[in-house]
Amino acid sequence: MSKLLVMTMLGLSAYAFPAYAQNASYEVEPDHSFVTFEVVHNGTSTTRGRFDTITGTVELDQAAKKGQAKIHIDPASINTGSKGFDEHLRDKNFFNTAEFPDVRFESNAFAFEGDKVSSVSGTLTLLGVQKPVVLTANHFNCYTNKRIQRDVCGGDFEATIKRSEWGVNFGLPGIPDSVRMVVQIEAIKQ
């Protein structure tokens, strides 16, 4: 294969598949980032909700297979589709948003399978209590967003936690302790 052909192919592949290998900083993109939760309600239906306001930063180095994230969730932005239920979840029985206006997740390790993030380990701070949580990736991808001409990385991550470990005991045992949470996140390279 000629040197010119090899250089042309490398140039085209770099254009078609942007490099995400170097360490890069990303800012959470709020229109495509949410934290959702689900819990079985008194053994009947599954109650679901989401937090509409999530901010933060992500550092990602795919070549070195490492990263870190600092995510802030506004618990007052809870949205279940029911205003009355949302108010109940904001009160002292659940998220106590008046006293604890910030929920945080700060990672201390990213795990990779190939060049894809497979899990993120860190600390979840809720109601002033810090506990370790591992978020497992269901999807992860990086791409160049043609609309904004910027690189974007993100995915869907999930974990099941026991809410009582953070002091959320209202309704136990009728309302189960286990809560499935899904972090849907996209972040834009800065």
Backbone as ProteinMPNN parsed JSONL, in Angstrom:
{"seq_chain_A": "MSKLLVMTMLGLSAYAFPAYAQNASYEVEPDHSFVTFEVVHNGTSTTRGRFDTITGTVELDQAAKKGQAKIHIDPASINTGSKGFDEHLRDKNFFNTAEFPDVRFESNAFAFEGDKVSSVSGTLTLLGVQKPVVLTANHFNCYTNKRIQRDVCGGDFEATIKRSEWGVNFGLPGIPDSVRMVVQIEAIKQ", "coords_chain_A": {"N_chain_A": [[0.853, -1.163, 0.0], [0.557, 2.175, -0.84], [2.347, 4.993, 0.551], [0.992, 7.429, 0.409], [-1.678, 6.584, 0.117], [-2.094, 5.287, 2.594], [-1.753, 7.48, 4.339], [-3.914, 9.059, 3.485], [-6.1, 7.381, 4.137], [-5.814, 7.282, 6.935], [-6.219, 9.962, 7.523], [-8.891, 10.3, 6.659], [-10.183, 8.47, 8.363], [-9.729, 9.671, 10.813], [-11.262, 11.924, 10.489], [-13.842, 10.848, 10.183], [-14.195, 9.362, 12.519], [-13.925, 10.803, 15.34], [-11.195, 11.528, 17.538], [-11.068, 10.522, 20.871], [-9.217, 10.121, 22.711], [-7.393, 11.598, 24.307], [-7.062, 13.322, 27.481], [-9.947, 14.985, 28.489], [-12.22, 17.641, 29.243], [-15.609, 17.825, 30.181], [-18.87, 19.284, 30.152], [-21.927, 18.853, 31.803], [-24.795, 18.421, 29.849], [-27.807, 19.92, 30.027], [-30.297, 19.429, 28.714], [-30.42, 16.802, 27.936], [-29.935, 15.242, 30.114], [-30.81, 13.498, 32.961], [-31.902, 12.268, 36.14], [-33.511, 9.415, 37.016], [-35.9, 7.528, 38.969], [-37.234, 4.519, 40.425], [-39.623, 2.746, 42.327], [-41.367, 0.141, 43.956], [-44.701, 0.585, 44.815], [-46.195, 0.017, 47.733], [-46.411, -2.746, 47.153], [-47.871, -2.858, 44.818], [-48.208, -1.041, 42.106], [-45.481, 0.328, 40.106], [-43.817, 3.133, 41.115], [-42.625, 5.983, 39.518], [-40.23, 8.573, 38.909], [-38.486, 11.643, 38.201], [-35.557, 13.736, 38.35], [-35.339, 16.912, 37.233], [-33.326, 18.816, 37.037], [-30.003, 18.779, 36.582], [-26.566, 19.172, 36.966], [-23.044, 19.546, 36.266], [-19.637, 18.261, 35.946], [-17.409, 16.341, 33.897], [-14.448, 14.516, 33.67], [-12.582, 12.906, 31.283], [-10.485, 10.383, 30.123], [-9.88, 8.392, 27.732], [-7.738, 7.005, 26.625], [-5.97, 6.575, 28.767], [-7.713, 5.221, 30.28], [-9.321, 6.278, 32.414], [-11.23, 8.416, 34.582], [-13.28, 11.04, 35.986], [-16.092, 12.313, 37.766], [-18.3, 14.922, 38.707], [-21.311, 15.418, 39.866], [-24.261, 17.258, 40.28], [-27.453, 17.293, 41.672], [-30.595, 18.755, 41.724], [-32.789, 18.323, 44.182], [-35.263, 19.498, 44.534], [-36.247, 19.718, 42.032], [-37.761, 17.555, 41.429], [-39.96, 15.428, 39.625], [-42.822, 13.796, 39.214], [-45.051, 13.815, 37.792], [-47.235, 14.389, 39.258], [-48.283, 16.994, 41.103], [-48.97, 17.163, 43.86], [-47.84, 14.808, 44.909], [-45.184, 15.289, 44.291], [-44.66, 17.439, 46.025], [-44.939, 16.104, 48.467], [-42.729, 14.372, 48.303], [-40.707, 16.237, 48.433], [-40.756, 17.043, 51.065], [-39.926, 16.642, 54.634], [-40.112, 13.901, 55.066], [-38.996, 12.567, 52.932], [-36.979, 13.807, 50.704], [-36.358, 16.225, 51.925], [-35.923, 18.925, 50.973], [-35.739, 21.591, 51.748], [-33.859, 21.71, 53.8], [-31.748, 20.245, 52.736], [-30.616, 21.082, 49.943], [-29.155, 20.007, 47.828], [-28.116, 17.214, 46.037], [-25.446, 15.03, 45.587], [-23.164, 13.34, 43.411], [-20.031, 12.046, 43.377], [-17.431, 10.803, 41.595], [-14.867, 8.29, 42.009], [-13.576, 6.464, 40.48], [-13.44, 5.184, 37.183], [-14.451, 2.434, 35.235], [-13.523, 0.459, 32.426], [-14.473, -1.195, 29.387], [-12.788, -2.136, 26.783], [-12.755, 0.742, 24.822], [-14.912, 1.89, 25.978], [-16.805, 3.263, 28.66], [-17.642, 1.26, 31.385], [-18.518, 1.184, 34.003], [-19.034, 3.395, 36.788], [-17.653, 4.343, 39.756], [-18.337, 5.767, 42.922], [-19.222, 8.318, 45.339], [-22.32, 8.869, 46.774], [-24.052, 11.576, 47.963], [-26.644, 12.261, 50.003], [-29.166, 13.803, 51.776], [-27.209, 14.687, 53.522], [-25.754, 12.422, 54.085], [-23.142, 10.247, 53.218], [-22.463, 7.67, 50.997], [-21.01, 4.807, 49.35], [-21.497, 4.147, 45.856], [-21.988, 2.226, 42.93], [-22.329, 2.848, 39.612], [-23.59, 1.22, 36.891], [-22.895, 0.971, 33.464], [-25.303, 0.993, 30.938], [-25.413, 1.866, 28.376], [-22.958, 3.551, 26.441], [-21.38, 6.18, 24.745], [-19.468, 8.201, 22.496], [-19.546, 11.035, 20.386], [-19.508, 13.309, 17.57], [-21.416, 16.101, 17.725], [-23.218, 17.36, 15.212], [-24.863, 19.556, 15.031], [-24.085, 21.413, 17.012], [-21.412, 21.365, 16.616], [-19.542, 20.119, 18.335], [-17.816, 17.787, 20.477], [-19.418, 15.113, 22.142], [-20.061, 13.092, 24.958], [-21.633, 10.334, 26.582], [-24.202, 8.433, 28.342], [-26.328, 5.789, 29.619], [-26.64, 4.99, 32.948], [-26.927, 2.838, 35.768], [-28.088, 1.938, 39.078], [-29.043, 0.056, 41.964], [-30.204, 1.047, 45.007], [-30.384, 1.068, 48.626], [-32.632, 2.943, 50.207], [-32.866, 3.463, 52.932], [-30.28, 3.497, 53.899], [-29.455, 6.059, 53.577], [-31.076, 7.35, 55.286], [-33.736, 7.64, 54.533], [-36.554, 6.651, 55.487], [-39.302, 6.622, 55.467], [-42.445, 5.026, 55.275], [-41.461, 2.419, 55.27], [-41.996, -1.002, 56.132], [-43.768, -1.163, 54.017], [-43.527, 0.4, 51.664], [-41.002, -0.506, 49.614], [-37.473, -0.814, 50.446], [-35.569, -0.872, 48.463], [-34.474, 1.003, 45.726], [-34.449, 1.682, 42.376], [-32.244, 3.473, 40.414], [-31.627, 5.519, 37.581], [-29.203, 7.072, 35.724], [-29.22, 9.248, 33.252], [-27.15, 10.657, 31.045], [-25.559, 13.232, 29.213], [-22.685, 14.895, 28.054], [-20.869, 17.795, 27.145], [-17.922, 18.428, 25.373], [-15.483, 20.674, 26.541]], "CA_chain_A": [[0.0, 0.0, 0.0], [1.407, 3.358, -0.947], [2.382, 5.886, 1.702], [-0.059, 8.424, 0.199], [-2.951, 5.936, 0.394], [-2.168, 5.09, 4.037], [-1.983, 8.792, 4.955], [-5.275, 9.471, 3.144], [-7.028, 6.576, 4.941], [-5.719, 7.746, 8.32], [-6.86, 11.274, 7.585], [-10.34, 10.104, 6.562], [-10.693, 7.824, 9.576], [-9.71, 10.67, 11.893], [-12.407, 12.81, 10.272], [-15.097, 10.114, 10.386], [-14.261, 8.873, 13.885], [-13.102, 11.733, 16.108], [-10.38, 10.945, 18.606], [-11.464, 10.864, 22.229], [-8.218, 9.446, 23.529], [-6.717, 12.462, 25.263], [-7.85, 13.79, 28.611], [-10.822, 16.082, 28.079], [-13.225, 18.091, 30.214], [-16.952, 17.899, 29.634], [-19.876, 19.878, 31.018], [-23.214, 18.174, 31.649], [-25.743, 19.086, 28.968], [-29.038, 19.741, 30.804], [-31.476, 19.002, 27.951], [-30.379, 15.353, 27.723], [-29.418, 14.631, 31.339], [-31.813, 13.379, 34.012], [-31.804, 11.124, 37.036], [-34.845, 8.871, 37.267], [-35.944, 6.498, 40.003], [-38.466, 3.738, 40.492], [-39.803, 1.941, 43.532], [-42.692, -0.487, 43.996], [-45.547, 1.294, 45.778], [-47.028, -0.868, 48.549], [-46.599, -4.055, 46.525], [-48.792, -2.788, 43.677], [-47.602, -0.492, 40.892], [-44.155, 0.924, 40.22], [-43.812, 4.59, 41.092], [-41.434, 6.512, 38.839], [-40.062, 10.015, 38.897], [-37.164, 12.075, 37.753], [-35.072, 15.048, 38.739], [-35.187, 17.623, 35.97], [-32.167, 19.712, 37.023], [-28.746, 18.107, 36.872], [-25.415, 19.912, 36.457], [-21.794, 18.933, 36.682], [-18.514, 18.135, 35.023], [-16.813, 15.015, 33.727], [-13.111, 14.44, 33.087], [-12.508, 11.589, 30.659], [-9.265, 10.063, 29.383], [-10.098, 7.027, 27.259], [-6.444, 6.345, 26.39], [-5.466, 6.133, 30.068], [-8.818, 4.484, 30.904], [-9.668, 6.853, 33.709], [-12.112, 9.568, 34.525], [-13.922, 11.438, 37.228], [-17.306, 13.091, 37.535], [-18.926, 15.628, 39.826], [-22.679, 15.651, 39.411], [-25.157, 17.872, 41.265], [-28.868, 17.101, 41.372], [-31.477, 19.604, 42.517], [-33.909, 17.458, 44.567], [-36.522, 20.234, 44.403], [-36.701, 19.602, 40.639], [-38.414, 16.254, 41.281], [-41.127, 15.473, 38.753], [-43.482, 12.493, 39.085], [-46.292, 14.021, 37.045], [-48.275, 14.708, 40.235], [-47.789, 18.095, 41.932], [-49.126, 16.816, 45.266], [-46.85, 13.797, 45.255], [-43.882, 15.961, 44.249], [-44.523, 18.191, 47.281], [-44.723, 15.105, 49.516], [-41.358, 13.89, 48.175], [-39.797, 17.329, 48.81], [-40.828, 17.347, 52.495], [-38.953, 16.001, 55.541], [-40.217, 12.442, 55.037], [-38.2, 12.003, 51.844], [-35.762, 14.511, 50.291], [-36.123, 17.367, 52.815], [-35.212, 19.864, 50.096], [-35.493, 22.867, 52.429], [-32.619, 21.59, 54.575], [-30.697, 19.61, 51.914], [-30.973, 21.482, 48.579], [-28.233, 19.48, 46.831], [-27.715, 15.807, 46.058], [-24.207, 14.976, 44.815], [-22.443, 12.102, 43.13], [-18.649, 12.326, 42.996], [-16.791, 9.526, 41.283], [-13.451, 8.104, 42.313], [-12.996, 5.512, 39.523], [-14.173, 4.729, 35.999], [-14.0, 1.147, 34.692], [-13.689, 0.43, 30.971], [-14.403, -2.398, 28.554], [-12.281, -1.528, 25.553], [-12.718, 2.203, 24.965], [-16.209, 2.317, 26.514], [-16.976, 3.249, 30.111], [-18.565, 0.185, 31.772], [-19.098, 1.546, 35.293], [-18.471, 4.548, 37.484], [-17.753, 4.18, 41.208], [-18.185, 7.036, 43.609], [-19.935, 8.562, 46.58], [-23.588, 9.581, 46.666], [-24.385, 12.348, 49.155], [-28.085, 12.512, 50.042], [-29.555, 14.164, 53.145], [-25.99, 14.842, 54.297], [-25.134, 11.114, 54.304], [-22.312, 9.812, 52.103], [-22.322, 6.214, 50.855], [-20.496, 4.421, 48.032], [-22.434, 3.642, 44.853], [-21.412, 1.896, 41.633], [-23.279, 3.005, 38.507], [-23.231, 0.348, 35.78], [-23.286, 1.541, 32.168], [-26.111, 0.222, 29.995], [-24.987, 2.4, 27.08], [-21.973, 4.627, 26.505], [-20.93, 6.533, 23.403], [-18.988, 9.551, 22.217], [-19.777, 11.385, 18.993], [-19.466, 14.734, 17.272], [-22.747, 16.642, 17.485], [-23.093, 18.216, 14.039], [-25.629, 20.789, 15.238], [-23.306, 22.378, 17.804], [-20.007, 21.204, 16.219], [-18.746, 19.813, 19.533], [-17.806, 16.382, 20.877], [-20.331, 14.798, 23.237], [-20.001, 11.725, 25.482], [-22.679, 10.094, 27.559], [-24.791, 7.114, 28.386], [-27.29, 5.453, 30.666], [-25.988, 4.284, 34.046], [-27.933, 2.521, 36.774], [-27.744, 1.256, 40.33], [-30.132, -0.129, 42.911], [-29.724, 1.43, 46.34], [-31.316, 0.952, 49.747], [-32.848, 4.321, 50.634], [-32.693, 3.572, 54.378], [-28.873, 3.778, 54.183], [-29.332, 7.512, 53.576], [-32.021, 7.887, 56.25], [-35.075, 7.81, 53.958], [-37.228, 5.487, 56.069], [-40.757, 6.775, 55.434], [-43.228, 3.984, 54.613], [-40.899, 1.072, 55.365], [-41.592, -1.807, 54.981], [-44.791, -1.179, 52.964], [-42.829, 0.878, 50.467], [-39.711, -1.195, 49.725], [-36.223, -0.097, 50.677], [-34.791, -0.842, 47.22], [-34.836, 2.008, 44.728], [-33.628, 1.627, 41.158], [-32.042, 4.794, 39.83], [-30.973, 5.548, 36.278], [-28.607, 8.366, 35.403], [-29.133, 9.478, 31.813], [-26.281, 11.834, 31.015], [-24.731, 13.612, 28.079], [-21.826, 16.007, 28.447], [-20.259, 18.438, 25.99], [-16.499, 18.719, 25.548], [-15.202, 22.108, 26.693]], "C_chain_A": [[0.904, 1.233, 0.0], [1.293, 4.229, 0.295], [1.271, 6.921, 1.596], [-1.426, 7.828, 0.527], [-3.144, 5.729, 1.898], [-2.468, 6.414, 4.741], [-3.398, 9.285, 4.685], [-6.29, 8.709, 3.994], [-7.002, 7.011, 6.397], [-6.402, 9.089, 8.491], [-8.371, 11.157, 7.531], [-10.897, 9.455, 7.815], [-10.682, 8.79, 10.75], [-10.882, 11.622, 11.752], [-13.717, 12.106, 10.608], [-15.283, 9.67, 11.828], [-13.373, 9.741, 14.761], [-12.371, 11.037, 17.251], [-10.849, 11.457, 19.964], [-10.42, 10.368, 23.215], [-7.608, 10.331, 24.601], [-7.665, 12.867, 26.394], [-8.664, 14.996, 28.175], [-11.807, 16.385, 29.198], [-14.552, 18.257, 29.503], [-17.869, 18.563, 30.661], [-21.212, 19.197, 30.737], [-24.163, 19.033, 30.833], [-27.141, 18.868, 29.544], [-30.249, 19.239, 30.029], [-31.532, 17.492, 27.731], [-29.873, 14.612, 28.956], [-30.476, 14.678, 32.436], [-31.442, 12.221, 34.92], [-33.234, 10.68, 37.3], [-34.756, 7.811, 38.352], [-37.242, 5.726, 39.875], [-38.449, 2.864, 41.733], [-41.216, 1.354, 43.483], [-43.49, 0.169, 45.122], [-46.496, 0.316, 46.467], [-47.372, -2.183, 47.874], [-47.527, -4.044, 45.321], [-48.048, -2.299, 42.442], [-46.2, 0.052, 41.172], [-44.289, 2.435, 40.099], [-42.506, 5.052, 40.47], [-41.419, 8.028, 38.946], [-38.692, 10.351, 38.383], [-36.845, 13.434, 38.351], [-34.717, 15.768, 37.448], [-33.946, 18.496, 35.894], [-30.933, 18.966, 37.509], [-27.632, 18.91, 36.219], [-24.154, 19.16, 36.857], [-20.754, 18.893, 35.593], [-18.011, 16.694, 35.013], [-15.428, 15.205, 33.118], [-12.97, 13.022, 32.542], [-11.217, 11.459, 29.871], [-9.383, 8.606, 28.952], [-8.786, 6.296, 27.013], [-5.876, 5.788, 27.687], [-6.502, 5.315, 30.833], [-9.08, 4.971, 32.33], [-10.589, 8.05, 33.509], [-12.597, 9.921, 35.913], [-15.122, 12.301, 36.881], [-17.749, 13.74, 38.835], [-20.288, 16.07, 39.336], [-23.498, 16.213, 40.562], [-26.592, 17.728, 40.774], [-29.662, 18.016, 42.293], [-32.694, 18.762, 42.909], [-35.26, 18.161, 44.488], [-37.069, 20.165, 42.985], [-37.402, 18.267, 40.374], [-39.71, 16.397, 40.488], [-41.674, 14.055, 38.586], [-44.722, 12.59, 38.2], [-47.456, 14.358, 37.95], [-47.741, 15.78, 41.183], [-47.875, 17.771, 43.423], [-48.09, 15.807, 45.728], [-45.447, 14.402, 45.253], [-43.64, 16.734, 45.544], [-44.255, 17.242, 48.454], [-43.27, 14.606, 49.489], [-40.329, 14.964, 48.548], [-39.754, 17.553, 50.324], [-39.854, 16.5, 53.311], [-39.012, 14.48, 55.522], [-39.322, 11.796, 53.971], [-36.933, 12.821, 51.598], [-35.445, 15.755, 51.114], [-35.348, 18.468, 52.084], [-34.943, 21.218, 50.753], [-34.164, 22.836, 53.183], [-31.456, 21.052, 53.752], [-30.983, 19.889, 50.435], [-30.078, 20.909, 47.48], [-27.986, 17.993, 47.087], [-26.496, 15.728, 45.145], [-23.763, 13.536, 44.567], [-21.057, 12.516, 42.662], [-17.931, 11.002, 42.801], [-15.35, 9.5, 41.761], [-12.801, 7.101, 41.375], [-13.973, 5.228, 38.387], [-13.6, 3.368, 35.624], [-14.34, 1.131, 33.205], [-13.745, -1.001, 30.465], [-14.022, -1.886, 27.178], [-12.18, -0.031, 25.76], [-14.021, 2.759, 25.528], [-16.214, 2.248, 28.037], [-17.991, 2.162, 30.452], [-19.192, 0.427, 33.139], [-18.358, 2.735, 35.873], [-18.72, 4.329, 38.969], [-17.557, 5.529, 41.872], [-18.997, 7.094, 44.882], [-21.191, 9.368, 46.297], [-23.858, 10.254, 48.0], [-25.847, 12.754, 49.059], [-28.457, 12.733, 51.498], [-28.34, 14.26, 54.069], [-25.247, 13.554, 54.573], [-24.38, 10.711, 53.046], [-22.143, 8.292, 52.124], [-21.779, 5.902, 49.462], [-21.604, 3.852, 47.144], [-21.645, 3.329, 43.583], [-22.525, 1.993, 40.599], [-22.779, 2.173, 37.331], [-23.748, 0.947, 34.476], [-24.127, 0.547, 31.384], [-25.766, 0.61, 28.565], [-23.888, 3.417, 27.362], [-21.499, 4.89, 25.092], [-20.391, 7.952, 23.399], [-19.201, 9.807, 20.732], [-19.591, 12.885, 18.813], [-20.88, 15.181, 16.929], [-22.633, 17.667, 16.36], [-23.827, 19.54, 14.214], [-24.805, 21.832, 15.974], [-21.808, 22.308, 17.493], [-19.087, 20.986, 17.417], [-18.823, 18.308, 19.793], [-18.677, 16.214, 22.118], [-20.091, 13.351, 23.649], [-21.135, 11.547, 26.482], [-23.199, 8.681, 27.505], [-25.847, 7.004, 29.458], [-26.573, 4.579, 31.687], [-27.034, 3.982, 35.102], [-27.346, 1.824, 37.99], [-29.028, 1.06, 41.113], [-29.561, 0.132, 44.299], [-30.794, 1.126, 47.383], [-31.451, 2.344, 50.348], [-32.632, 4.506, 52.131], [-31.24, 3.866, 54.755], [-28.589, 5.276, 54.205], [-30.359, 8.162, 54.517], [-33.411, 8.157, 55.71], [-35.882, 6.569, 54.348], [-38.746, 5.53, 55.974], [-41.405, 5.61, 54.676], [-42.661, 2.59, 54.665], [-41.712, 0.249, 56.355], [-42.618, -1.838, 53.859], [-44.271, -0.696, 51.633], [-41.415, 0.313, 50.565], [-38.525, -0.257, 49.895], [-35.443, 0.078, 49.375], [-35.36, 0.171, 46.238], [-33.882, 1.855, 43.553], [-33.49, 3.05, 40.645], [-31.258, 4.663, 38.538], [-30.485, 6.962, 36.041], [-28.422, 8.413, 33.893], [-28.336, 10.759, 31.646], [-25.597, 11.995, 29.679], [-23.945, 14.838, 28.503], [-21.04, 16.477, 27.234], [-18.806, 18.79, 26.303], [-16.277, 20.226, 25.569], [-13.911, 22.488, 26.023]], "O_chain_A": [[1.88, 1.31, 0.745], [0.283, 4.207, 0.998], [0.659, 7.259, 2.609], [-2.252, 8.494, 1.151], [-4.232, 5.967, 2.421], [-3.322, 6.475, 5.624], [-4.022, 9.872, 5.569], [-7.232, 9.304, 4.516], [-8.052, 7.101, 7.032], [-7.084, 9.325, 9.489], [-9.069, 11.841, 8.279], [-11.967, 9.839, 8.287], [-11.564, 8.719, 11.605], [-11.441, 12.082, 12.748], [-14.598, 12.689, 11.239], [-16.413, 9.606, 12.312], [-12.186, 9.451, 14.912], [-12.875, 10.084, 17.846], [-11.005, 12.659, 20.176], [-10.698, 10.213, 24.404], [-7.333, 9.857, 25.703], [-8.887, 12.769, 26.278], [-8.133, 15.922, 27.561], [-12.175, 15.514, 29.986], [-14.619, 18.759, 28.381], [-17.676, 18.427, 31.869], [-21.583, 18.99, 29.582], [-24.316, 20.227, 31.093], [-27.621, 17.734, 29.551], [-31.157, 18.67, 30.634], [-32.583, 16.96, 27.375], [-29.428, 13.469, 28.849], [-30.974, 15.745, 32.794], [-30.742, 11.298, 34.503], [-34.066, 11.467, 37.752], [-33.686, 7.265, 38.624], [-38.218, 6.206, 39.299], [-37.418, 2.322, 42.132], [-42.148, 2.009, 43.016], [-43.005, 0.291, 46.247], [-47.468, -0.152, 45.874], [-48.49, -2.68, 48.003], [-47.932, -5.105, 44.846], [-47.332, -3.07, 41.803], [-45.796, 0.211, 42.324], [-44.808, 2.949, 39.107], [-41.426, 4.586, 40.833], [-42.462, 8.673, 39.057], [-37.851, 9.48, 38.158], [-37.726, 14.172, 38.792], [-33.894, 15.292, 36.666], [-33.541, 18.885, 34.799], [-30.83, 18.578, 38.672], [-27.737, 19.287, 35.052], [-24.197, 18.25, 37.685], [-20.942, 19.405, 34.49], [-18.166, 15.946, 35.978], [-15.259, 15.966, 32.165], [-13.211, 12.05, 33.259], [-10.891, 12.317, 29.051], [-9.033, 7.696, 29.704], [-8.727, 5.077, 27.176], [-5.362, 4.669, 27.717], [-6.211, 4.779, 31.902], [-9.065, 4.205, 33.294], [-10.702, 8.607, 32.417], [-12.357, 9.2, 36.881], [-15.159, 12.94, 35.829], [-17.591, 13.176, 39.918], [-20.41, 16.971, 38.505], [-23.439, 15.708, 41.683], [-26.9, 18.006, 39.616], [-29.426, 18.047, 43.501], [-33.552, 18.506, 42.065], [-36.294, 17.501, 44.386], [-38.227, 20.513, 42.751], [-37.612, 17.894, 39.22], [-40.457, 17.36, 40.66], [-41.073, 13.222, 37.908], [-45.362, 11.583, 37.897], [-48.563, 14.592, 37.465], [-46.845, 15.508, 41.981], [-46.945, 18.073, 44.172], [-47.528, 15.939, 46.816], [-44.621, 14.072, 46.104], [-42.542, 16.689, 46.099], [-43.443, 17.542, 49.329], [-42.654, 14.439, 50.542], [-39.207, 14.638, 48.934], [-38.822, 18.183, 50.824], [-39.06, 15.739, 52.758], [-38.05, 13.828, 55.927], [-38.94, 10.632, 54.091], [-35.907, 12.555, 52.224], [-34.342, 16.289, 51.001], [-34.273, 18.885, 52.514], [-34.013, 21.92, 50.356], [-33.433, 23.826, 53.199], [-30.3, 21.367, 54.036], [-31.532, 19.031, 49.743], [-30.223, 21.283, 46.316], [-27.688, 17.58, 48.208], [-26.503, 16.293, 44.051], [-23.962, 12.648, 45.396], [-20.915, 13.244, 41.68], [-17.836, 10.187, 43.719], [-14.701, 10.537, 41.9], [-11.59, 6.895, 41.452], [-15.172, 5.054, 38.605], [-12.387, 3.17, 35.688], [-15.333, 1.722, 32.783], [-13.141, -1.903, 31.045], [-14.837, -1.273, 26.488], [-11.599, 0.429, 26.743], [-14.214, 3.974, 25.551], [-15.696, 1.302, 28.63], [-19.081, 2.134, 29.88], [-20.285, -0.07, 33.41], [-17.223, 3.035, 35.503], [-19.861, 4.149, 39.393], [-16.726, 6.333, 41.449], [-19.407, 6.072, 45.433], [-21.136, 10.419, 45.658], [-23.89, 9.598, 49.042], [-26.243, 13.492, 48.157], [-28.097, 11.931, 52.359], [-28.432, 13.952, 55.258], [-24.207, 13.577, 55.231], [-24.908, 10.818, 51.939], [-21.737, 7.71, 53.129], [-22.046, 6.631, 48.508], [-22.516, 3.172, 47.615], [-20.742, 4.077, 43.207], [-23.54, 1.304, 40.7], [-21.675, 2.394, 36.833], [-24.899, 1.376, 34.394], [-23.724, -0.599, 31.186], [-25.822, -0.218, 27.656], [-23.891, 4.068, 28.407], [-21.246, 3.96, 24.327], [-20.806, 8.793, 24.196], [-19.052, 8.9, 19.914], [-19.525, 13.635, 19.788], [-21.473, 14.702, 15.962], [-22.021, 18.721, 16.536], [-23.448, 20.542, 13.607], [-24.82, 23.007, 15.608], [-21.023, 23.088, 18.033], [-18.01, 21.574, 17.511], [-19.773, 17.642, 19.381], [-18.675, 17.052, 23.019], [-19.936, 12.479, 22.795], [-21.543, 12.499, 27.147], [-22.719, 7.844, 26.741], [-26.212, 7.981, 30.113], [-25.976, 3.56, 31.339], [-27.943, 4.785, 35.314], [-26.278, 1.215, 37.941], [-29.988, 1.81, 40.943], [-28.573, -0.477, 44.71], [-31.966, 0.951, 47.052], [-30.502, 2.868, 50.931], [-32.252, 5.594, 52.565], [-30.986, 4.428, 55.82], [-27.595, 5.713, 54.784], [-30.492, 9.386, 54.539], [-34.198, 8.84, 56.364], [-35.892, 5.569, 53.63], [-39.413, 4.571, 56.363], [-40.972, 5.252, 53.58], [-43.286, 1.653, 54.167], [-42.099, 0.804, 57.384], [-42.376, -2.478, 52.836], [-44.537, -1.301, 50.594], [-40.698, 0.627, 51.515], [-38.573, 0.919, 49.537], [-34.734, 1.07, 49.206], [-36.559, 0.192, 45.96], [-32.662, 1.893, 43.717], [-34.484, 3.753, 40.462], [-30.362, 3.829, 38.406], [-31.246, 7.925, 36.141], [-27.581, 7.712, 33.331], [-28.784, 11.83, 32.055], [-25.117, 11.029, 29.086], [-24.453, 15.708, 29.211], [-20.604, 15.677, 26.406], [-18.499, 19.366, 27.346], [-16.806, 20.959, 24.733], [-13.52, 23.655, 26.052]]}, "name": "protein", "num_of_chains": 1, "seq": "MSKLLVMTMLGLSAYAFPAYAQNASYEVEPDHSFVTFEVVHNGTSTTRGRFDTITGTVELDQAAKKGQAKIHIDPASINTGSKGFDEHLRDKNFFNTAEFPDVRFESNAFAFEGDKVSSVSGTLTLLGVQKPVVLTANHFNCYTNKRIQRDVCGGDFEATIKRSEWGVNFGLPGIPDSVRMVVQIEAIKQ"}
